[in-house]
Amino acid sequence: MSKLGKTNAEFQLIEEGDKILVGLSGGKDSLTMIHAMKEQQRRAPFDFEFIAVTVGYGMGENFEKLSAHCKEHGIEHIVKETQTYDLAKEKIRKNSSFCSFFSRMRRGYLYSVAKELGCNKVALGHHMDDAAESFFMNFIYNGQMRTLAPKYRAQNGLIVIRPLIQMRERQLRAFVEDNGIEAIGDEACPAMRFDVKMPYARAEMKEMLASMEKEHPQLFTSLNAAFKNISVDSFFMTEREAFDHK
C-alpha cells in the first residue's frame, strides 16, 4: 500500500470524485488490484468509486467463485459476456498471433462498459515486469523505445491508469498466495483452445530479464528510474523531430 500510495501521488492516478472501472480477469494481478483499491478507498483523504468488470469470452467460463469473492469483500462486480471466442475462430488464422486480438477486444469491451456506467477512468493491472518486458519487446522486435505508461488518455476520452505499475510481479503473486486467494491461471487462456503458436516473444523476454537480474540485482530499480529519466535529445532525431518534441 505504501508503494501504491507513492505511485498514486507521483502520477495522480486516483483523484477526488473518480468513478473507476477496474478490469478483473481473476488472475493474481487484477485480484491484487481490487483489494488494493478497496484499501485505498479506506485510507485515502478523498472519495472515489470503483467497480470490477470481468469480460467473458463466450467459452463457457464460470465466474461464480470470482463474483462470490467480490461480494464477500464488498466489491461491486459485473460480468460482461461476449462472443469473442466465436469471433476469433473466424478472424484468427492458423499459426497466427492471437494475444493482440483478444487484448484489443477485451480493452474495447472494458471501454464500452466504462462509458455505460459513467466511469471516467479504467484501471488495468500491469506491473513493473510487464513494463520491462514490453520495453524490450518493442526495442528488439519493433525498433521502438516504448513501454506502458502509468496514465494516459485513450482516444475515446477515458483515462487509463495502472496503479500497480511500479510493483514487481512476485509481490502480487505473494499477495494472493499469502492470503489464500484462488486466482485464475493460464488454464483460462483462450489460446489453449486454438491451434495457434504460443506467444514466445514475451516468454523470451521473461527469461532474458531473469538472467540479467541475476547478474545485476538492481536491474528493475534502474529500469524504473530510467523510464522517468529520458534524455530525448541524445537519440537519433532530425532537427525537425527534435523541435517538434520540444
C-alpha positions in Angstrom: 0.0 0.0 0.0 3.0 2.3 0.6 4.2 1.7 -3.0 0.6 2.2 -4.3 0.3 5.4 -2.4 3.6 6.8 -3.7 2.7 5.8 -7.3 -0.7 7.4 -7.0 0.8 10.7 -5.6 3.5 10.7 -8.3 1.2 10.3 -11.3 -2.2 11.5 -9.9 -3.8 8.2 -10.8 -6.8 8.2 -8.5 -8.4 11.5 -7.6 -11.4 13.1 -5.9 -14.7 12.1 -7.4 -13.3 9.5 -9.8 -15.5 6.6 -10.8 -13.1 3.9 -11.9 -13.7 0.7 -13.9 -11.2 -2.0 -12.8 -10.5 -4.7 -15.3 -10.8 -8.0 -13.3 -9.6 -11.1 -15.1 -9.4 -13.2 -12.0 -5.6 -13.5 -12.3 -3.2 -12.6 -9.5 -2.6 -9.1 -10.8 -6.2 -7.9 -11.1 -7.2 -9.7 -7.8 -4.4 -7.8 -6.0 -5.5 -4.6 -7.6 -9.2 -4.8 -6.5 -8.1 -5.4 -2.9 -5.5 -2.6 -3.1 -8.2 -0.3 -4.5 -10.6 -1.3 -1.7 -7.9 -0.5 0.9 -7.1 2.8 -0.9 -10.7 3.8 -0.5 -10.4 3.3 3.2 -7.2 5.2 3.6 -7.4 8.0 1.0 -8.3 11.5 2.2 -10.7 11.8 -0.7 -13.7 9.9 -2.1 -13.8 7.8 -5.2 -15.8 4.8 -6.5 -14.7 1.7 -8.4 -16.4 -1.3 -9.9 -14.7 -4.5 -11.0 -15.6 -5.7 -14.5 -14.8 -9.1 -15.9 -15.1 -9.8 -19.7 -16.2 -13.3 -20.6 -15.1 -14.6 -24.0 -18.1 -16.9 -24.5 -16.1 -20.1 -23.8 -18.5 -21.3 -21.1 -16.4 -19.7 -18.3 -17.8 -19.9 -14.8 -17.2 -16.7 -12.8 -19.3 -17.7 -9.8 -16.3 -18.0 -7.4 -14.9 -14.7 -8.6 -18.3 -13.0 -8.1 -18.6 -14.6 -4.7 -15.1 -13.4 -3.7 -16.0 -9.8 -4.7 -19.3 -10.0 -2.8 -17.5 -11.3 0.3 -15.2 -8.3 0.3 -17.8 -5.7 -0.5 -16.6 -5.1 -4.1 -19.2 -4.4 -6.8 -18.6 -6.8 -9.7 -20.1 -7.1 -13.2 -19.5 -9.8 -15.8 -19.7 -8.6 -19.4 -20.5 -11.6 -21.6 -19.2 -11.5 -25.2 -18.8 -13.8 -28.2 -15.2 -13.1 -28.7 -14.2 -16.7 -28.8 -16.6 -17.5 -31.7 -15.4 -14.3 -33.5 -11.8 -15.3 -33.1 -12.5 -18.6 -34.9 -13.3 -16.6 -38.0 -10.7 -13.9 -37.6 -7.6 -15.7 -36.3 -5.8 -17.8 -38.9 -3.9 -21.0 -38.1 -0.4 -20.3 -36.7 -1.3 -16.6 -36.3 -0.8 -14.5 -33.2 -3.9 -14.3 -31.0 -2.9 -12.3 -27.9 -3.2 -8.9 -29.6 -6.7 -9.8 -31.0 -8.1 -10.8 -27.6 -6.4 -7.9 -25.9 -7.9 -5.4 -28.3 -11.3 -6.9 -28.0 -11.2 -7.1 -24.2 -10.0 -3.5 -24.0 -12.8 -2.4 -26.3 -15.4 -4.0 -24.2 -14.0 -2.5 -21.0 -14.1 0.9 -22.6 -17.7 0.4 -23.7 -18.8 -0.7 -20.2 -17.0 2.2 -18.6 -18.9 4.6 -20.8 -22.2 2.8 -20.0 -21.5 3.1 -16.2 -20.4 6.7 -16.4 -16.8 5.9 -15.4 -14.1 8.4 -16.2 -11.2 6.1 -15.7 -10.2 2.5 -16.4 -7.6 0.7 -14.2 -5.5 -2.1 -15.6 -3.3 -4.5 -13.6 0.0 -4.2 -15.3 3.1 -4.3 -13.1 6.8 -3.4 -13.5 7.7 -6.7 -15.0 5.1 -6.1 -17.7 6.6 -2.7 -18.4 10.1 -4.1 -18.7 9.0 -6.9 -21.0 7.1 -4.6 -23.2 10.0 -2.2 -23.4 12.4 -4.9 -24.6 9.9 -6.5 -26.9 9.3 -3.1 -28.6 13.1 -2.5 -28.6 14.1 -5.8 -30.1 11.2 -6.7 -32.4 9.7 -3.3 -33.4 12.7 -0.9 -33.2 10.8 1.3 -30.8 11.6 2.9 -27.4 8.1 2.3 -25.9 6.7 0.8 -22.7 3.5 1.0 -20.5 2.5 4.5 -19.2 1.2 4.8 -15.7 -1.5 7.1 -17.0 -2.7 8.2 -20.4 -5.9 9.4 -22.2 -7.4 7.0 -24.7 -8.8 8.2 -28.0 -12.4 7.9 -26.6 -11.5 10.3 -23.8 -11.3 7.8 -20.9 -8.2 8.0 -18.7 -6.4 4.7 -18.4 -4.4 4.1 -15.2 -2.0 1.4 -14.0 -1.9 1.6 -10.2 0.5 -1.4 -9.8 3.0 -0.3 -12.5 5.9 0.2 -10.1 5.4 -3.1 -8.3 7.1 -6.4 -9.1 5.1 -9.4 -10.3 6.5 -11.5 -7.4 4.9 -9.1 -4.9 1.5 -9.6 -6.5 1.9 -13.4 -6.6 2.9 -13.3 -2.9 -0.2 -11.3 -2.0 -2.6 -13.9 -3.4 -0.6 -16.9 -2.1 -0.2 -15.4 1.4 -3.8 -14.6 1.7 -5.1 -17.9 0.3 -6.9 -16.2 -2.6 -7.8 -18.5 -5.5 -6.5 -16.9 -8.7 -7.4 -17.9 -12.3 -4.3 -19.0 -14.2 -3.3 -19.9 -17.7 -6.0 -22.6 -17.9 -8.4 -19.8 -18.7 -6.3 -18.5 -21.6 -8.2 -18.7 -24.9 -5.0 -19.8 -26.7 -5.3 -23.3 -25.0 -8.3 -23.9 -27.3 -6.7 -22.7 -30.6 -4.2 -24.3 -32.9 -2.0 -21.3 -32.9 1.6 -20.6 -32.0 2.2 -19.6 -28.4 3.4 -16.0 -27.6 7.1 -16.9 -27.4 8.4 -13.3 -27.5 7.1 -12.4 -24.0 8.4 -15.7 -22.6 11.8 -15.0 -24.1 11.8 -11.5 -22.5 11.0 -13.0 -19.1 13.9 -15.4 -19.4 16.3 -12.7 -20.6 15.3 -10.3 -17.8 15.6 -13.0 -15.2 19.1 -13.8 -16.4 20.0 -10.1 -16.4 18.6 -9.6 -12.9 20.8 -12.4 -11.6 23.9 -10.5 -12.9 22.5 -7.1 -12.0 20.2 -7.3 -9.0 19.3 -3.6 -9.3 18.1 -4.0 -12.9 14.4 -3.3 -12.3 15.1 -0.4 -9.9 17.3 1.1 -12.6 14.7 0.5 -15.3 12.0 2.2 -13.2 14.2 5.2 -12.8 15.2 5.2 -16.5 11.6 5.2 -17.6 11.2 8.6 -15.9 14.6 10.0 -16.9 14.6 10.0 -20.7 17.2 12.2 -22.5 15.3 12.6 -25.7 17.9 14.9 -27.3 20.6 12.2 -27.1 18.8 9.9 -29.6 19.0 9.9 -33.4 16.5 12.6 -34.4 16.4 15.0 -37.2 16.4 18.7 -36.3 12.7 19.0 -37.1 11.8 16.0 -34.9 13.8 17.5 -32.0 12.0 20.8 -32.5 8.6 19.1 -32.6 9.3 17.2 -29.5 10.2 20.4 -27.6 
